[in-house]
Amino acid sequence: MKASVLVDNKSNGSLKGEWGLSILIDTGSRRVLLDTGASDLFIDNSKKLGLFDALCDTDAAVLSHAHYDHGNGIEAFFGINSRAKLYVGRNCDENCYIRKWIFRKYIGIPKNIMSRFSERIVPVIEKTQICDNVYIIPHSTPDLDKIGIREKMYIRRNSRWLPDDFSHEHTVAVRTEQGLVIFNSCSHGGTVNIINEVTEAFPGEKICAYIGGFHLFNKTEDEVRLTAKRLKETGVGYICTGHCTGENALSILREELGDVLHTLYSGMVIEI
């Protein structure tokens, strides 16, 4: 399996970065695009990486969750790829907000995108195989709305403000000869919760890698160190993170995890 990072926060030479994430996953027999970042930058970077034709011919796409920094490039992707379906979370909608003081700011995917491209969008309700060796795992951990409260994230539903329970977020799991590789772009549901969910979905199979953002940029040092301790206890041997993890948290994770930890950047290629 080869994963090419089309967009991350970190730029790399001529490859620009933005607050967002987009990864092209190549299993050898199929290609899957995970997220489209916050703009069409993922397309520009794909051209510089020599991956534009692969992007145009990608077999499937996955929206990790319904936030703008992962879905603002959806229309641009549909413009260059006429066949790939976009798999979204079971409660994916244009209704995600963050609260700041008494205000709520919209942080969701582009308005009307779900209705305009309904024929291309597939909600995922349960564990689903989308192509050879590539699966989507929805959250099964209870009480994730408590994380929504802590993060001040809300959804607007039927004229009500509800704490986000991240039922619009899901995990991509890729089966390789070395074991399962987890991709979760922001891990709002909690990194260890996600590892446990994948373990439950694939009994007896080894998880060899976890790639994605960990949403630790706003966490205290103690919280980051506890996350690192729990990650170490899972035994996952390769962890690659960036985007919403944050520089301070990355520094702490490096101290705690050592050579197990790797840092995402635009143009990075991961081979497992």
C-alpha positions in Angstrom: 0.0 0.0 0.0 1.2 3.5 -0.8 -0.4 6.6 0.6 0.5 10.0 -1.0 -0.3 13.1 1.1 -1.8 15.6 -1.4 -2.4 18.2 1.3 -1.5 18.7 4.9 -0.8 21.9 7.0 2.9 21.6 6.4 4.1 22.8 3.0 7.1 21.1 1.3 9.1 22.9 -1.3 6.8 23.8 -4.2 4.0 21.9 -2.6 1.8 24.2 -0.6 0.0 23.4 2.6 -3.3 24.5 4.2 -5.4 23.8 7.2 -6.8 20.5 5.8 -5.9 17.0 4.8 -6.1 15.0 1.6 -4.5 11.6 1.0 -4.5 9.4 -2.1 -4.3 5.7 -1.1 -3.1 3.2 -3.6 -3.5 -0.5 -2.6 -1.9 -1.8 -5.8 -5.3 -2.8 -7.3 -7.4 0.2 -6.4 -7.1 3.9 -5.6 -9.1 5.7 -2.9 -9.0 9.4 -2.2 -9.4 10.3 1.5 -10.7 13.9 1.8 -10.3 16.9 -0.4 -8.8 19.5 1.9 -10.1 23.0 2.4 -9.9 24.0 -1.3 -8.8 22.7 -4.7 -5.1 22.8 -3.6 -5.1 19.0 -3.5 -5.5 19.0 -7.3 -2.6 21.5 -7.8 -0.3 19.4 -5.6 -1.3 16.2 -7.4 -0.1 17.7 -10.6 3.3 18.6 -9.1 3.5 15.0 -7.7 2.7 13.4 -11.0 -0.6 12.0 -9.5 -3.2 14.1 -11.4 -4.1 11.3 -13.8 -4.3 8.9 -10.9 -6.6 11.3 -9.1 -8.9 11.6 -12.2 -9.1 7.8 -12.4 -9.5 7.1 -8.7 -12.0 4.3 -8.0 -13.6 5.8 -4.8 -13.5 8.7 -2.5 -14.2 9.0 1.3 -15.1 12.0 3.3 -13.8 11.3 6.8 -16.2 13.7 8.4 -18.4 16.7 7.5 -16.0 19.6 8.2 -14.9 22.2 5.6 -11.1 21.5 5.9 -11.8 18.0 4.6 -14.7 18.6 2.2 -14.4 22.0 0.6 -12.7 20.4 -2.4 -15.5 17.9 -3.1 -17.0 19.8 -6.1 -13.5 20.2 -7.6 -12.9 16.5 -7.3 -16.2 15.7 -9.0 -15.2 18.1 -11.7 -12.1 16.0 -12.6 -13.4 12.5 -11.7 -16.7 11.5 -13.3 -17.1 8.0 -11.8 -15.9 7.7 -8.2 -18.6 7.6 -5.5 -18.0 9.6 -2.4 -18.6 7.6 0.8 -19.8 9.7 3.8 -20.7 9.1 7.4 -24.2 7.9 8.3 -25.3 11.3 9.6 -23.3 13.5 7.3 -25.1 16.8 6.6 -24.4 20.5 6.2 -25.0 21.2 9.9 -21.6 21.3 11.8 -20.8 24.3 14.0 -18.3 25.4 16.7 -19.3 27.6 19.6 -17.2 30.6 20.5 -18.6 32.5 23.4 -22.2 33.1 22.5 -21.6 32.7 18.8 -21.8 29.6 16.6 -19.6 29.5 13.5 -20.3 27.2 10.6 -17.5 24.7 10.0 -19.3 22.2 7.7 -19.0 21.1 4.1 -20.2 23.4 1.3 -24.0 24.2 1.5 -26.2 22.2 -0.9 -23.3 19.9 -1.9 -25.3 16.9 -0.6 -28.3 17.6 -2.8 -26.4 18.8 -5.9 -24.4 15.6 -6.1 -26.7 13.2 -4.4 -26.2 10.6 -7.2 -22.4 10.5 -6.4 -22.8 10.4 -2.5 -23.2 7.1 -0.5 -23.9 7.2 3.2 -22.2 4.4 5.2 -24.3 2.9 7.9 -22.2 0.0 9.0 -18.9 -1.7 8.3 -18.6 -1.6 4.5 -16.0 -2.8 2.0 -15.8 -0.2 -0.7 -13.2 -2.0 -2.8 -10.5 -4.7 -2.5 -9.0 -4.6 1.0 -10.5 -1.2 1.8 -13.2 -0.8 4.5 -15.1 1.9 6.2 -15.8 1.6 9.9 -18.3 3.9 11.5 -18.0 4.9 15.2 -19.5 2.4 17.6 -18.1 4.0 20.9 -21.0 5.3 23.0 -21.4 8.8 24.4 -19.2 10.6 21.9 -21.4 13.6 22.4 -19.4 14.2 25.5 -16.4 14.9 23.3 -18.6 17.3 21.3 -19.4 19.2 24.4 -15.8 19.4 25.4 -14.7 20.6 22.0 -17.7 23.0 21.8 -18.8 21.4 18.6 -22.5 21.2 17.7 -24.8 20.1 15.0 -28.0 21.9 14.0 -30.9 19.4 13.6 -34.6 20.2 13.5 -34.0 23.7 14.7 -32.2 22.4 17.8 -28.5 22.7 18.8 -27.1 19.3 19.8 -23.6 18.3 20.9 -21.8 16.7 18.0 -21.6 12.9 18.5 -19.4 12.5 15.4 -21.8 10.1 13.8 -20.7 11.9 10.5 -17.1 10.6 11.1 -15.7 7.2 10.2 -12.5 5.4 9.8 -10.8 3.9 6.7 -9.1 0.6 7.3 -6.8 -0.9 4.6 -5.7 -4.6 4.9 -2.1 -5.1 3.9 0.3 -8.0 4.3 1.8 -6.4 7.4 -1.7 -5.8 9.0 -4.4 -3.3 9.0 -3.7 0.4 8.4 -6.0 2.9 10.0 -6.7 6.3 8.4 -8.8 8.8 10.4 -8.3 12.4 9.4 -9.1 14.1 12.7 -9.9 11.3 15.1 -12.5 13.4 16.9 -13.9 10.2 18.4 -10.5 9.5 20.2 -7.5 7.7 18.8 -7.7 4.7 21.2 -11.5 4.5 20.8 -10.9 4.2 17.0 -8.2 1.5 17.5 -10.6 -0.4 19.7 -13.4 0.0 17.1 -11.2 -1.4 14.3 -10.0 -4.2 16.5 -13.6 -5.1 17.2 -14.5 -5.0 13.5 -11.6 -7.2 12.5 -11.2 -9.8 15.4 -7.7 -11.4 15.5 -6.1 -9.1 12.9 -3.1 -6.9 13.7 -3.2 -3.1 13.4 0.2 -2.1 12.1 -0.2 1.6 11.4 -2.4 4.7 12.2 -2.3 7.6 9.9 -4.1 10.9 10.3 -4.8 13.9 12.5 -5.3 13.5 16.3 -7.0 16.8 17.1 -4.6 17.6 20.0 -3.8 21.2 19.1 -6.1 22.4 21.8 -5.2 19.9 24.5 -3.0 20.3 27.6 0.4 18.7 28.0 -1.1 16.2 30.5 -3.8 15.2 28.0 -1.3 14.7 25.2 1.0 12.6 27.4 -2.0 10.5 28.4 -2.9 10.0 24.7 0.7 9.0 24.0 0.7 6.5 26.9 -2.5 4.9 25.7 -1.3 4.8 22.1 1.9 3.1 23.2 -0.1 0.5 25.1 -2.0 -0.5 21.9 1.2 -1.7 20.3 0.7 0.0 17.0 4.1 0.2 15.5 3.8 3.1 13.0 2.0 6.3 13.8 2.0 9.2 11.3 0.1 12.3 12.3 -0.2 16.0 11.5 -3.0 18.4 10.5 -5.0 19.1 13.6 -2.5 17.4 16.0 -0.6 20.7 16.4 3.1 21.5 16.8 3.2 21.4 20.6 1.4 18.1 20.8 3.7 16.7 18.1 6.7 17.6 20.2 5.3 15.9 23.2 4.3 12.8 21.2 7.8 12.6 19.8 9.2 12.5 23.4 6.8 9.8 24.4 6.7 7.6 21.3 10.2 8.0 19.8 10.8 6.4 16.4 7.2 5.1 16.2 6.0 8.6 15.5 6.2 10.3 12.0 5.0 13.7 10.9 2.7 14.3 7.9 3.5 16.9 5.3 2.3 17.8 1.8 4.0 15.4 -0.7 4.9 12.8 1.9 4.7 9.2 0.5 4.1 6.4 3.0 4.6 2.8 1.9 3.6 -0.2 3.9 
